[in-house]
Amino acid sequence: MKIAVAAFIALVLSPSVGAQTAPPLQLPFTRFTLPNGLTVILHEDHSVPVATVNVWYHVGSGNEKPGRTGFAHLFEHLMFMGSGHVKPGEFDEWLEAAGGTNNGSTEYDRTNYYINVPSNALELALMLESDRMGYLLETMTPKVVDAQRDVVKNERRQSVENQPYGVAEAETLGEMLYPDGHPYHWPVIGYMPDLTAASYDDVVAFFKTYYAPSNASLVVAGDIEPVATRQMIEKWFSDVKPGPVPQPLGAPAAALTGIQKRTITDRVQLPKLYLAWLTPRQFSPGDAELDIVADVLAGGKNSRLYKRLVYDMQIAQSVSAYQGSQSLSSFFLIEATPQPGHTVEELQKVVDEEVARLQREAPTDRELQRAVNQIEASFYSRLERVGGFGGKADRLNAYLTATGNPDWVNEDLARYRALSPTDIKAAAETFLPAGRRIELTVMPEAK
């Protein structure tokens, strides 16, 4: 990894960073598919004696149905509650005794899990992962489901209902951006009535539909020997029964034809402004450009909105912007919180002025280069880790899922290196129209 660090430093210090001077990133891999349909990727990295087992199930909250939301996230919890040959509690106990760590996460488009272990404990990690893939239902009783349902409900109370601005960010924005029936309309964590109404049979049917080897991909990376690792994978995963291939996810068209305005109240001290647009899906033309637009507008203390609203005018407490890239449809979001004594209307006026200026005038070369440098730094930082969220194993799985090519990292980075200032101006002009967007305001509840 010292080579990667040196390359990164050279990139940052170079006055002209581009595809001609930057070395390609290397993610060599071996790929094979088991007879049950499980796709497997192996990647060697002997820099530290650590291995990671990373599984992506190609199911997320977007695969749920109206009235039955929250299942994908519920299974993120159930997958840690024991399986056919692992009693409840033993999953974490055995990993902790071996010096390992693990976690999982759920999004609209996928659910992923990782186990990081010292390389001499790799077989333990593979056994645990295979057992919950193949034998979860053997211990998933109605009592277990009800217990984890209560845990998820409590998490929803903490992260949505009792979190400042939580309802706006987890629910209201999606409901305004996407029509009823669209996979992104409901929150990832689900609605409380749906979690209550879900039966045990509903939950079992969801697992049988989506948690099969043919709907998953496994990456094993780190201090591994490929031949021996493949033998261990075949030993532990070959007896997992194949399942049906789920139907492709359909979605009604999502479009904003005008301005949608809404004001809601919350138990907060300060109001907050959200401006959101529907934008191109992940990796399609315009997606990378909007990442740069977000950085130019609000990516750090030298960005246009931060400098003007927070530093110069001192009317905002915070401002941020980002392109929320997703597989079916993305969104671009600007959010700003005023200082006490100021209003969201003041902030919106300045935001509109700066977006309009970017639509008229291309960013400077310096602004573009700063944004690209930050993105490159993020790429190198993530790839210095083998495991965890965003590490090399996770990136291989992400690229495999999105593009079919696990080693798409250089193509991904090339999207940003190829951009010009006029590309950024054109993206702002095309995808951030003032007349087609969401305008959501959160106001403090009356006392």
TORLOKOL-357049 format. One record per residue (C-alpha): residue number from 1; residue in three letters; x, y, z. Coordinates in Angstrom, 3 decimals. Example, Ala and Ser with C-alpha at 12.3 -4.5 7.8 and 13.67 -1.06 7.14 Angstrom:
<rs>
   pos   code       east      north         up
     1    ALA     12.300     -4.500      7.800
     2    SER     13.670     -1.060      7.140
</rs>
This chain:
<rs>
   pos   code       east      north         up
     1    MET      0.000      0.000      0.000
     2    LYS      3.015      2.348      0.252
     3    ILE      2.938      2.607     -3.534
     4    ALA     -0.699      3.729     -3.435
     5    VAL      0.087      6.375     -0.814
     6    ALA      3.015      7.704     -2.814
     7    ALA      0.895      7.838     -5.954
     8    PHE     -1.824      9.696     -4.094
     9    ILE      0.627     12.295     -2.750
    10    ALA      2.008     12.796     -6.236
    11    LEU     -1.505     13.323     -7.560
    12    VAL     -2.371     15.940     -4.945
    13    LEU      0.859     17.868     -5.383
    14    SER      0.838     17.751     -9.170
    15    PRO     -0.179     21.069    -10.732
    16    SER     -1.928     19.248    -13.560
    17    VAL     -3.653     16.088    -12.435
    18    GLY     -5.146     14.058    -15.244
    19    ALA     -5.373     10.725    -16.923
    20    GLN     -1.935     11.239    -18.519
    21    THR     -0.053     11.533    -15.203
    22    ALA     -2.089      9.420    -12.794
    23    PRO     -1.203      5.742    -12.520
    24    PRO     -4.060      3.273    -12.950
    25    LEU     -5.560      1.779     -9.848
    26    GLN     -5.098     -1.977     -9.598
    27    LEU     -7.818     -4.353     -8.395
    28    PRO     -6.807     -7.737     -9.845
    29    PHE     -9.319    -10.483     -9.187
    30    THR    -10.349    -14.052     -9.900
    31    ARG    -13.992    -14.735    -10.692
    32    PHE    -16.022    -17.936    -10.752
    33    THR    -19.600    -19.094    -10.217
    34    LEU    -20.735    -22.026     -8.091
    35    PRO    -23.297    -24.496     -9.490
    36    ASN    -25.965    -22.967     -7.209
    37    GLY    -25.524    -19.604     -8.931
    38    LEU    -23.372    -17.765     -6.383
    39    THR    -20.926    -15.390     -8.057
    40    VAL    -17.538    -15.305     -6.290
    41    ILE    -14.706    -12.766     -6.588
    42    LEU    -11.250    -13.303     -5.032
    43    HIS     -8.694    -10.516     -4.546
    44    GLU     -5.230    -10.897     -3.006
    45    ASP     -3.745     -8.191     -0.793
    46    HIS     -0.928     -9.389      1.481
    47    SER     -0.118     -5.964      2.962
    48    VAL     -1.580     -6.954      6.348
    49    PRO     -2.624    -10.396      7.682
    50    VAL     -6.331     -9.646      7.398
    51    ALA     -9.079    -11.128      5.221
    52    THR    -12.614     -9.985      4.579
    53    VAL    -15.761    -11.806      3.490
    54    ASN    -18.148     -9.415      1.761
    55    VAL    -21.624    -10.419      0.570
    56    TRP    -24.072     -8.328     -1.418
    57    TYR    -27.654     -9.517     -1.734
    58    HIS    -29.239     -7.822     -4.710
    59    VAL    -32.295     -6.811     -2.738
    60    GLY    -33.125     -3.635     -0.901
    61    SER    -36.147     -1.695      0.226
    62    GLY    -36.872     -1.008     -3.434
    63    ASN    -37.877     -4.657     -3.842
    64    GLU    -40.658     -4.334     -1.299
    65    LYS    -44.319     -3.676     -1.990
    66    PRO    -46.558     -0.864     -0.779
    67    GLY    -48.074     -1.955      2.509
    68    ARG    -45.212     -4.365      3.162
    69    THR    -42.202     -2.098      3.596
    70    GLY    -39.170     -2.522      5.848
    71    PHE    -38.493     -6.200      5.070
    72    ALA    -34.988     -5.765      3.639
    73    HIS    -33.833     -3.821      6.680
    74    LEU    -35.573     -6.307      8.994
    75    PHE    -33.502     -9.079      7.429
    76    GLU    -30.344     -7.107      8.052
    77    HIS    -31.143     -7.710     11.731
    78    LEU    -32.397    -11.283     11.381
    79    MET    -29.179    -12.366      9.656
    80    PHE    -27.302    -11.928     12.947
    81    MET    -29.780    -13.888     15.092
    82    GLY    -28.532    -17.423     14.500
    83    SER    -28.897    -20.000     11.732
    84    GLY    -29.068    -23.746     11.296
    85    HIS    -25.699    -24.579     12.845
    86    VAL    -25.068    -21.348     14.771
    87    LYS    -27.083    -20.704     17.915
    88    PRO    -28.332    -17.191     18.721
    89    GLY    -25.431    -15.114     20.041
    90    GLU    -22.711    -17.440     18.738
    91    PHE    -22.191    -15.507     15.498
    92    ASP    -20.709    -12.513     17.325
    93    GLU    -19.159    -14.576     20.118
    94    TRP    -17.118    -16.745     17.749
    95    LEU    -15.996    -13.792     15.632
    96    GLU    -14.987    -11.703     18.633
    97    ALA    -13.016    -14.627     20.062
    98    ALA    -11.130    -14.839     16.744
    99    GLY    -10.465    -11.074     16.670
   100    GLY    -13.034    -10.385     13.957
   101    THR    -15.592     -7.661     13.341
   102    ASN    -18.739     -7.557     11.214
   103    ASN    -21.618     -5.346     10.151
   104    GLY    -24.379     -4.934      7.588
   105    SER    -26.322     -2.167      5.880
   106    THR    -29.445     -1.741      3.769
   107    GLU    -30.190      0.669      0.932
   108    TYR    -32.869      0.932     -1.740
   109    ASP    -30.910     -1.259     -4.174
   110    ARG    -28.984     -3.750     -2.043
   111    THR    -28.232     -5.258      1.344
   112    ASN    -24.576     -5.943      2.191
   113    TYR    -22.644     -7.665      4.944
   114    TYR    -18.968     -7.894      5.773
   115    ILE    -16.847     -9.943      8.153
   116    ASN    -13.258     -8.826      8.797
   117    VAL    -10.982    -11.426     10.420
   118    PRO     -7.310    -12.233     10.859
   119    SER     -6.444    -14.286      7.798
   120    ASN     -6.007    -17.459      9.873
   121    ALA     -9.725    -17.225     10.802
   122    LEU    -10.997    -16.984      7.229
   123    GLU    -12.667    -20.389      7.285
   124    LEU    -14.686    -19.415     10.347
   125    ALA    -15.991    -16.339      8.537
   126    LEU    -16.901    -18.396      5.467
   127    MET    -18.711    -20.984      7.577
   128    LEU    -20.757    -18.320      9.379
   129    GLU    -21.642    -16.500      6.168
   130    SER    -22.649    -19.663      4.347
   131    ASP    -24.770    -20.879      7.250
   132    ARG    -26.954    -17.800      7.357
   133    MET    -27.299    -17.858      3.580
   134    GLY    -28.380    -21.481      3.483
   135    TYR    -29.912    -22.245      6.863
   136    LEU    -31.394    -19.055      8.313
   137    LEU    -34.984    -20.286      8.135
   138    GLU    -34.186    -23.276     10.348
   139    THR    -33.989    -20.985     13.401
   140    MET    -36.106    -18.018     12.237
   141    THR    -39.199    -18.599     14.366
   142    PRO    -42.146    -16.201     14.745
   143    LYS    -40.751    -15.294     18.162
   144    VAL    -37.377    -14.311     16.637
   145    VAL    -39.107    -12.244     13.945
   146    ASP    -41.267    -10.449     16.508
   147    ALA    -38.239     -9.660     18.663
   148    GLN    -36.300     -8.142     15.782
   149    ARG    -39.393     -6.356     14.526
   150    ASP    -39.493     -4.566     17.886
   151    VAL    -35.780     -3.739     17.574
   152    VAL    -36.376     -2.215     14.117
   153    LYS    -39.351     -0.238     15.392
   154    ASN    -37.206      1.188     18.158
   155    GLU    -34.469      2.017     15.650
   156    ARG    -37.051      3.820     13.537
   157    ARG    -38.160      5.840     16.554
   158    GLN    -34.568      6.825     17.266
   159    SER    -33.359      7.474     13.716
   160    VAL    -36.511      8.899     12.114
   161    GLU    -39.303      9.942     14.446
   162    ASN    -37.171     11.331     17.295
   163    GLN    -34.229     12.452     15.164
   164    PRO    -34.153     16.169     14.306
   165    TYR    -35.292     16.528     10.665
   166    GLY    -35.511     12.709     10.518
   167    VAL    -39.002     12.478      9.022
   168    ALA    -38.146     15.044      6.344
   169    GLU    -34.974     13.278      5.275
   170    ALA    -36.061      9.635      5.608
   171    GLU    -39.651      9.941      4.392
   172    THR    -40.936     13.238      3.060
   173    LEU    -38.276     13.875      0.426
   174    GLY    -38.729     10.431     -1.132
   175    GLU    -42.514     10.754     -1.064
   176    MET    -42.286     14.101     -2.867
   177    LEU    -39.666     13.051     -5.421
   178    TYR    -41.147      9.690     -6.425
   179    PRO    -44.781      8.739     -7.144
   180    ASP    -46.812      6.147     -5.265
   181    GLY    -45.640      2.657     -6.159
   182    HIS    -42.128      3.730     -7.099
   183    PRO    -39.437      1.670     -5.281
   184    TYR    -37.867      4.830     -3.869
   185    HIS    -41.126      6.342     -2.578
   186    TRP    -41.031      4.769      0.899
   187    PRO    -38.230      4.936      3.493
   188    VAL    -35.581      2.212      3.630
   189    ILE    -36.469      1.431      7.240
   190    GLY    -40.143      1.037      6.323
   191    TYR    -43.336      2.508      7.704
   192    MET    -44.368      1.682     11.259
   193    PRO    -47.833      0.295     10.295
   194    ASP    -46.199     -1.987      7.696
   195    LEU    -43.716     -3.336     10.229
   196    THR    -46.605     -4.060     12.589
   197    ALA    -48.764     -5.712      9.921
   198    ALA    -46.106     -8.009      8.449
   199    SER    -46.828    -11.651      9.187
   200    TYR    -44.265    -14.381      9.733
   201    ASP    -45.298    -15.955      6.412
   202    ASP    -44.727    -12.606      4.643
   203    VAL    -41.195    -12.458      6.014
   204    VAL    -40.391    -16.077      5.066
   205    ALA    -41.684    -15.521      1.520
   206    PHE    -39.485    -12.440      1.139
   207    PHE    -36.407    -14.414      2.197
   208    LYS    -37.152    -17.295     -0.167
   209    THR    -37.568    -14.870     -3.046
   210    TYR    -34.443    -12.767     -2.634
   211    TYR    -31.873    -14.445     -0.362
   212    ALA    -30.710    -17.165     -2.742
   213    PRO    -27.158    -17.726     -4.053
   214    SER    -28.197    -16.678     -7.562
   215    ASN    -29.246    -13.278     -6.184
   216    ALA    -26.015    -12.695     -4.273
   217    SER    -22.331    -12.064     -4.880
   218    LEU    -19.448    -12.973     -2.570
   219    VAL    -16.075    -11.213     -2.473
   220    VAL    -13.234    -12.655     -0.409
   221    ALA    -10.244    -10.325     -0.283
   222    GLY     -7.057     -9.734      1.635
   223    ASP     -4.285    -12.007      2.819
   224    ILE     -5.575    -15.106      1.036
   225    GLU     -4.254    -17.874     -1.184
   226    PRO     -6.716    -18.169     -4.103
   227    VAL     -6.606    -21.932     -4.627
   228    ALA     -7.073    -22.749     -0.947
   229    THR     -9.701    -20.034     -0.576
   230    ARG    -11.692    -21.390     -3.499
   231    GLN    -11.635    -24.832     -1.925
   232    MET    -12.977    -23.425      1.342
   233    ILE    -15.714    -21.522     -0.491
   234    GLU    -16.760    -24.632     -2.388
   235    LYS    -16.742    -26.606      0.864
   236    TRP    -19.018    -24.237      2.742
   237    PHE    -21.261    -22.729      0.043
   238    SER    -21.826    -25.595     -2.384
   239    ASP    -24.546    -27.150     -0.211
   240    VAL    -26.574    -23.925     -0.144
   241    LYS    -29.627    -24.709     -2.231
   242    PRO    -30.232    -22.638     -5.356
   243    GLY    -33.291    -20.444     -5.535
   244    PRO    -35.331    -18.665     -8.184
   245    VAL    -33.917    -15.671    -10.024
   246    PRO    -36.071    -12.690     -9.002
   247    GLN    -37.831    -10.709    -11.680
   248    PRO    -36.159     -7.419    -12.656
   249    LEU    -37.321     -4.470    -10.621
   250    GLY    -39.915     -2.374    -12.429
   251    ALA    -40.708      1.224    -11.596
   252    PRO    -43.232      3.803    -12.750
   253    ALA    -41.803      6.877    -14.403
   254    ALA    -40.614      9.591    -12.046
   255    ALA    -40.677     13.182    -13.266
   256    LEU    -41.073     16.630    -11.786
   257    THR    -43.196     18.863    -14.011
   258    GLY    -43.221     21.901    -11.743
   259    ILE    -42.358     23.096     -8.271
   260    GLN    -43.660     21.033     -5.354
   261    LYS    -43.692     22.976     -2.107
   262    ARG    -44.342     21.617      1.354
   263    THR    -43.801     22.825      4.893
   264    ILE    -43.783     20.413      7.822
   265    THR    -43.070     20.873     11.511
   266    ASP    -40.664     19.001     13.749
   267    ARG    -39.276     19.175     17.274
   268    VAL    -36.282     21.259     16.195
   269    GLN    -34.749     24.545     17.253
   270    LEU    -34.096     25.959     13.781
   271    PRO    -35.888     25.720     10.444
   272    LYS    -34.243     23.941      7.525
   273    LEU    -34.509     24.240      3.750
   274    TYR    -34.307     21.343      1.294
   275    LEU    -34.178     21.825     -2.490
   276    ALA    -34.185     18.617     -4.528
   277    TRP    -34.182     17.624     -8.193
   278    LEU    -34.508     14.282    -10.004
   279    THR    -31.240     13.542    -11.793
   280    PRO    -29.604     10.812    -13.945
   281    ARG    -29.123      7.389    -12.429
   282    GLN    -25.759      6.156    -11.199
   283    PHE    -22.961      5.972    -13.803
   284    SER    -25.116      7.464    -16.554
   285    PRO    -24.189     10.741    -18.318
   286    GLY    -24.586     13.654    -15.930
   287    ASP    -24.046     11.654    -12.731
   288    ALA    -20.340     12.445    -12.354
   289    GLU    -20.853     16.030    -13.480
   290    LEU    -23.373     16.578    -10.680
   291    ASP    -20.891     15.292     -8.109
   292    ILE    -18.654     18.161     -9.232
   293    VAL    -21.564     20.607     -9.192
   294    ALA    -22.200     19.650     -5.559
   295    ASP    -18.559     20.191     -4.665
   296    VAL    -18.363     23.577     -6.382
   297    LEU    -21.518     24.736     -4.613
   298    ALA    -21.012     23.340     -1.112
   299    GLY    -18.016     21.023     -0.938
   300    GLY    -16.056     22.502      1.923
   301    LYS    -15.351     25.898      3.385
   302    ASN    -14.041     27.358      0.123
   303    SER    -17.148     26.403     -1.853
   304    ARG    -19.448     29.070     -3.209
   305    LEU    -22.474     28.581     -0.977
   306    TYR    -20.509     27.895      2.194
   307    LYS    -18.310     30.944      1.724
   308    ARG    -21.182     33.257      0.923
   309    LEU    -23.834     32.019      3.366
   310    VAL    -21.710     30.988      6.343
   311    TYR    -18.602     33.185      6.133
   312    ASP    -19.479     36.363      4.272
   313    MET    -23.158     36.957      5.032
   314    GLN    -23.207     34.872      8.238
   315    ILE    -26.883     34.015      7.762
   316    ALA    -26.515     30.228      7.597
   317    GLN    -25.378     27.786     10.233
   318    SER    -24.671     25.087      7.641
   319    VAL    -25.140     24.287      3.955
   320    SER    -24.450     21.123      1.980
   321    ALA    -25.122     19.618     -1.435
   322    TYR    -24.747     16.171     -2.946
   323    GLN    -25.756     13.930     -5.809
   324    GLY    -27.596     10.917     -4.383
   325    SER    -26.646      8.312     -6.991
   326    GLN    -28.949      5.276     -7.245
   327    SER    -29.538      2.502     -9.778
   328    LEU    -33.013      3.502    -11.027
   329    SER    -33.023      7.252    -10.516
   330    SER    -30.871      9.735     -8.631
   331    PHE    -31.582     13.018     -6.890
   332    PHE    -29.600     16.190     -6.253
   333    LEU    -30.119     17.797     -2.865
   334    ILE    -29.162     21.140     -1.354
   335    GLU    -29.945     21.659      2.317
   336    ALA    -29.336     24.753      4.422
   337    THR    -30.004     25.740      8.034
   338    PRO    -30.283     29.469      8.875
   339    GLN    -28.656     31.158     11.822
   340    PRO    -31.066     32.235     14.566
   341    GLY    -32.824     35.397     13.474
   342    HIS    -32.668     34.533      9.771
   343    THR    -35.097     32.696      7.509
   344    VAL    -35.078     29.940      4.927
   345    GLU    -36.344     32.485      2.417
   346    GLU    -33.095     34.443      2.800
   347    LEU    -31.088     31.287      2.221
   348    GLN    -33.150     30.166     -0.769
   349    LYS    -32.610     33.524     -2.485
   350    VAL    -28.820     33.144     -2.241
   351    VAL    -28.894     29.459     -3.234
   352    ASP    -30.931     30.299     -6.318
   353    GLU    -28.494     33.065     -7.229
   354    GLU    -25.484     30.756     -6.979
   355    VAL    -27.115     27.917     -8.915
   356    ALA    -28.134     30.387    -11.633
   357    ARG    -24.590     31.785    -11.744
   358    LEU    -23.172     28.293    -12.252
   359    GLN    -25.712     27.764    -15.036
   360    ARG    -24.524     30.943    -16.760
   361    GLU    -20.786     30.762    -16.075
   362    ALA    -18.597     27.679    -15.995
   363    PRO    -16.593     27.062    -12.814
   364    THR    -12.945     28.030    -12.834
   365    ASP    -10.253     25.502    -13.671
   366    ARG     -9.139     25.717    -10.052
   367    GLU    -12.606     24.862     -8.735
   368    LEU    -12.866     21.873    -11.059
   369    GLN     -9.376     20.652    -10.217
   370    ARG     -9.998     20.939     -6.486
   371    ALA    -13.150     18.847     -6.815
   372    VAL    -11.433     16.182     -8.932
   373    ASN     -8.505     16.047     -6.500
   374    GLN    -10.890     15.460     -3.603
   375    ILE    -12.645     12.689     -5.490
   376    GLU     -9.321     11.048     -6.363
   377    ALA     -8.227     11.291     -2.747
   378    SER    -11.441      9.552     -1.715
   379    PHE    -10.801      6.750     -4.220
   380    TYR     -7.294      6.127     -2.907
   381    SER     -8.392      6.366      0.719
   382    ARG    -11.086      3.728      0.267
   383    LEU     -8.784      1.383     -1.602
   384    GLU     -6.196      1.401      1.172
   385    ARG     -8.625     -0.733      3.198
   386    VAL     -9.496     -4.278      2.227
   387    GLY    -12.589     -4.721      4.377
   388    GLY    -15.423     -2.735      5.877
   389    PHE    -17.873     -0.451      4.132
   390    GLY    -16.235      1.166      1.106
   391    GLY    -13.047     -0.935      1.198
   392    LYS    -11.705     -2.905     -1.761
   393    ALA    -13.977     -5.914     -1.287
   394    ASP    -17.004     -3.642     -1.031
   395    ARG    -15.959     -1.727     -4.171
   396    LEU    -15.490     -4.938     -6.154
   397    ASN    -18.974     -6.030     -5.159
   398    ALA    -20.449     -2.600     -5.898
   399    TYR    -18.941     -2.433     -9.378
   400    LEU    -19.959     -6.018    -10.126
   401    THR    -23.542     -5.239     -9.137
   402    ALA    -23.768     -1.956    -11.047
   403    THR    -21.738     -2.690    -14.178
   404    GLY    -21.035     -6.423    -14.320
   405    ASN    -17.302     -5.667    -14.118
   406    PRO    -15.752     -5.872    -10.616
   407    ASP    -12.649     -3.947    -11.703
   408    TRP    -14.437     -0.838    -12.952
   409    VAL    -12.557      1.513    -10.660
   410    ASN    -10.442      3.134    -13.390
   411    GLU    -13.458      3.671    -15.626
   412    ASP    -15.234      5.217    -12.662
   413    LEU    -12.388      7.598    -11.913
   414    ALA    -11.985      8.426    -15.604
   415    ARG    -15.503      9.886    -15.600
   416    TYR    -14.262     12.725    -13.409
   417    ARG    -10.816     13.203    -14.962
   418    ALA    -12.385     13.732    -18.389
   419    LEU    -14.662     16.585    -17.318
   420    SER    -14.228     20.207    -18.371
   421    PRO    -15.650     23.353    -16.777
   422    THR    -18.220     23.644    -19.571
   423    ASP    -19.428     20.111    -18.766
   424    ILE    -20.176     21.232    -15.218
   425    LYS    -22.023     24.325    -16.389
   426    ALA    -24.084     22.243    -18.819
   427    ALA    -25.029     19.738    -16.108
   428    ALA    -26.178     22.490    -13.751
   429    GLU    -28.196     24.073    -16.542
   430    THR    -29.758     20.791    -17.720
   431    PHE    -30.493     18.986    -14.476
   432    LEU    -31.177     21.755    -11.923
   433    PRO    -34.032     23.775    -13.445
   434    ALA    -35.551     26.319    -11.085
   435    GLY    -39.052     25.430    -12.263
   436    ARG    -38.933     21.655    -11.703
   437    ARG    -37.890     20.764     -8.185
   438    ILE    -38.911     20.007     -4.611
   439    GLU    -38.941     22.833     -2.074
   440    LEU    -39.338     21.396      1.421
   441    THR    -39.146     23.468      4.587
   442    VAL    -39.033     22.119      8.124
   443    MET    -40.236     24.569     10.776
   444    PRO    -40.007     24.261     14.572
   445    GLU    -43.197     23.115     16.253
   446    ALA    -45.126     25.829     18.038
   447    LYS    -44.433     25.800     21.763
</rs>
